[in-house]
Amino acid sequence: MLESVTRDEERTYVRRWVETGSMIEAIRWRALRTLDAATALEASNHLIEAALRVPLPPARRKWSGLVELQDRLRPVRSR
């Protein structure tokens, strides 16, 4: 099926995809500007609950590597 698509059709598809992405981004920012604190807190609670439902292997429950990552990312002059 993809072989029957012309170059112009591909360009039109990509252009529409970019335009749609821009429209969705505008909608998202509009929604964020009108977001009240209670709704934001509820949404963040849902996200945290969803993350906590993901089972972690036993090794990750003891060590995440975050401290080591922060050490590596810290600028050299502050070490």
RONUKOL-935279 format. One record per residue: x, y, z of N, C-alpha, C in turn; residue number from 1; residue in one letter. Coordinates in nm, 3 decimals. Each point is the difference from the previous one (the first is absolute). Example, Ala and Ser with C-alpha at 12.3 -4.5 7.8 and 13.67 -1.06 7.14 Angstrom:
// RONUKOL-935279
    n_east   n_north      n_up   ca_east   ca_north     ca_up    c_east   c_north      c_up   seq   type
     1.319    -0.569     0.780    -0.089      0.119     0.000     0.090     0.120     0.000     1      a
    -0.035     0.105    -0.072     0.082      0.119     0.006    -0.077     0.109     0.073     2      s
//
This chain:
// RONUKOL-935279
    n_east   n_north      n_up   ca_east   ca_north     ca_up    c_east   c_north      c_up   seq   type
     0.082    -0.119     0.000    -0.082      0.119     0.000     0.086     0.126     0.000     1      m
     0.107     0.002     0.078     0.086      0.118     0.006     0.066     0.029    -0.134     2      l
     0.020    -0.102    -0.080     0.066      0.020    -0.128    -0.085     0.082    -0.097     3      e
    -0.133     0.004     0.023    -0.088      0.073    -0.090    -0.015     0.147     0.039     4      s
     0.064     0.041     0.107    -0.009      0.139     0.045     0.103     0.082    -0.075     5      v
    -0.046     0.112    -0.054     0.091      0.087    -0.074     0.077     0.089     0.096     6      t
     0.105     0.061    -0.050     0.081      0.092     0.081    -0.083     0.118     0.049     7      r
    -0.087     0.051    -0.087    -0.086      0.113     0.040    -0.097    -0.041     0.109     8      d
    -0.053    -0.123    -0.007    -0.090     -0.049     0.104     0.075    -0.015     0.133     9      e
     0.124    -0.045    -0.009     0.082     -0.011     0.122     0.020     0.137     0.063    10      e
     0.032     0.098    -0.082     0.022      0.136     0.051    -0.127     0.056     0.062    11      r
    -0.114    -0.023    -0.066    -0.128      0.046     0.052    -0.028    -0.065     0.134    12      t
     0.025    -0.129     0.012    -0.021     -0.073     0.125     0.086     0.058     0.112    13      y
     0.126     0.022    -0.029     0.091      0.055     0.101    -0.042     0.141     0.040    14      v
    -0.038     0.081    -0.097    -0.044      0.137     0.029    -0.124    -0.002     0.090    15      r
    -0.094    -0.086    -0.031    -0.121     -0.011     0.082     0.034    -0.050     0.141    16      r
     0.094    -0.093     0.008     0.043     -0.052     0.130     0.059     0.112     0.085    17      w
     0.083     0.082    -0.061     0.061      0.113     0.071    -0.107     0.100     0.043    18      v
    -0.092     0.031    -0.089    -0.108      0.094     0.033    -0.086    -0.054     0.113    19      e
    -0.032    -0.129    -0.006    -0.081     -0.062     0.106     0.074     0.005     0.133    20      t
     0.130    -0.028    -0.003     0.080      0.008     0.122    -0.002     0.139     0.060    21      g
     0.007     0.101    -0.084    -0.004      0.139     0.048    -0.135     0.032     0.063    22      s
    -0.107    -0.050    -0.063    -0.133      0.024     0.055    -0.018    -0.069     0.135    23      m
     0.048    -0.123     0.011    -0.011     -0.073     0.127     0.082     0.069     0.108    24      i
     0.117     0.049    -0.036     0.084      0.073     0.095    -0.071     0.126     0.050    25      e
    -0.067     0.073    -0.090    -0.074      0.120     0.039    -0.114    -0.036     0.095    26      a
    -0.070    -0.109    -0.028    -0.109     -0.045     0.087     0.054    -0.036     0.137    27      i
     0.113    -0.070     0.002     0.060     -0.040     0.127     0.037     0.121     0.084    28      r
     0.064     0.100    -0.061     0.040      0.119     0.075    -0.121     0.079     0.049    29      w
    -0.106     0.004    -0.082    -0.123      0.068     0.042    -0.059    -0.069     0.123    30      r
     0.000    -0.134    -0.004    -0.053     -0.076     0.114     0.085     0.022     0.124    31      a
     0.131     0.006    -0.017     0.089      0.021     0.115    -0.019     0.139     0.061    32      l
    -0.023     0.100    -0.085    -0.020      0.137     0.051    -0.128     0.010     0.083    33      r
    -0.100    -0.081    -0.031    -0.127      0.009     0.072    -0.011    -0.105     0.111    34      t
     0.106    -0.074     0.023     0.001     -0.106     0.100     0.000     0.058     0.141    35      l
    -0.092    -0.048     0.083    -0.001      0.047     0.138     0.083    -0.096     0.086    36      d
     0.036     0.047     0.119     0.090     -0.076     0.088    -0.057    -0.136     0.039    37      a
    -0.128    -0.007     0.028    -0.060     -0.127     0.043     0.006    -0.104    -0.111    38      a
    -0.028     0.041    -0.123     0.005     -0.093    -0.112     0.143    -0.044    -0.028    39      t
     0.095     0.094     0.012     0.140     -0.033    -0.021     0.048    -0.101     0.106    40      a
    -0.039     0.021     0.124     0.038     -0.091     0.107    -0.060    -0.139    -0.023    41      l
    -0.125    -0.004    -0.040    -0.065     -0.129    -0.028     0.071    -0.073    -0.114    42      e
     0.034     0.073    -0.106     0.071     -0.061    -0.113     0.136    -0.052     0.042    43      a
     0.072     0.077     0.080     0.132     -0.045     0.044    -0.011    -0.122     0.090    44      s
    -0.104    -0.006     0.082    -0.022     -0.119     0.083    -0.025    -0.124    -0.086    45      n
    -0.077     0.017    -0.106    -0.026     -0.113    -0.091     0.130    -0.048    -0.065    46      h
     0.085     0.094    -0.039     0.127     -0.038    -0.063     0.091    -0.074     0.099    47      l
     0.005     0.048     0.122     0.083     -0.066     0.102    -0.053    -0.139     0.029    48      i
    -0.133    -0.013     0.014    -0.060     -0.131     0.025     0.030    -0.097    -0.114    49      e
    -0.008     0.048    -0.121     0.028     -0.086    -0.116     0.145    -0.047     0.002    50      a
     0.092     0.090     0.035     0.142     -0.038     0.005     0.026    -0.102     0.111    51      a
    -0.071     0.013     0.111     0.021     -0.091     0.112    -0.054    -0.141    -0.028    52      l
    -0.087    -0.012    -0.099    -0.055     -0.131    -0.035     0.094    -0.083    -0.086    53      r
     0.102     0.061    -0.053     0.096     -0.073    -0.084     0.092    -0.080     0.091    54      v
     0.001    -0.131    -0.017     0.086     -0.080     0.088     0.148     0.023    -0.032    55      p
     0.078     0.016     0.106     0.144      0.020    -0.017     0.073    -0.128     0.041    56      l
     0.110    -0.031    -0.069     0.079     -0.114     0.044     0.061     0.030     0.138    57      p
     0.028    -0.104     0.077     0.053      0.021     0.136     0.123     0.091     0.005    58      p
     0.089    -0.011    -0.098     0.121      0.083     0.001    -0.034     0.148    -0.009    59      a
    -0.103     0.036    -0.075    -0.039      0.141    -0.014    -0.064     0.054     0.126    60      r
    -0.054    -0.086     0.083    -0.060      0.045     0.125     0.106     0.041     0.100    61      r
     0.121    -0.051    -0.016     0.110      0.032     0.092     0.087     0.113    -0.051    62      k
     0.014     0.012    -0.134     0.094      0.095    -0.058    -0.051     0.045    -0.136    63      w
    -0.008     0.130    -0.022    -0.050      0.049    -0.128     0.111     0.058    -0.087    64      s
     0.115     0.031     0.061     0.109      0.062    -0.075    -0.011     0.151    -0.007    65      g
    -0.101     0.057     0.063    -0.022      0.144    -0.007     0.115     0.080     0.061    66      l
     0.050    -0.044     0.114     0.110      0.073     0.065     0.122     0.000    -0.091    67      v
     0.032    -0.114    -0.058     0.115     -0.008    -0.090    -0.020     0.087    -0.124    68      e
    -0.123     0.001    -0.053    -0.029      0.084    -0.116     0.019     0.147     0.035    69      l
    -0.049     0.041     0.117     0.016      0.139     0.041     0.147     0.036     0.016    70      q
     0.081    -0.092     0.055     0.144      0.025     0.012     0.063     0.022    -0.136    71      d
    -0.041    -0.079    -0.097     0.058      0.014    -0.135    -0.044     0.128    -0.070    72      r
    -0.120     0.043     0.030    -0.054      0.119    -0.066     0.043     0.131     0.068    73      l
     0.046    -0.008     0.123     0.044      0.119     0.073     0.121     0.060    -0.071    74      r
     0.004     0.131    -0.014     0.117      0.062    -0.064     0.128    -0.034     0.075    75      p
     0.106    -0.012    -0.073     0.130     -0.040     0.057     0.046     0.098     0.107    76      v
    -0.021     0.128    -0.018     0.052      0.099     0.095    -0.064    -0.010     0.138    77      r
    -0.120    -0.059     0.011    -0.063     -0.008     0.132     0.034    -0.128     0.073    78      s
     0.082    -0.084    -0.057     0.037     -0.126     0.065     0.112     0.018     0.100    79      r
//
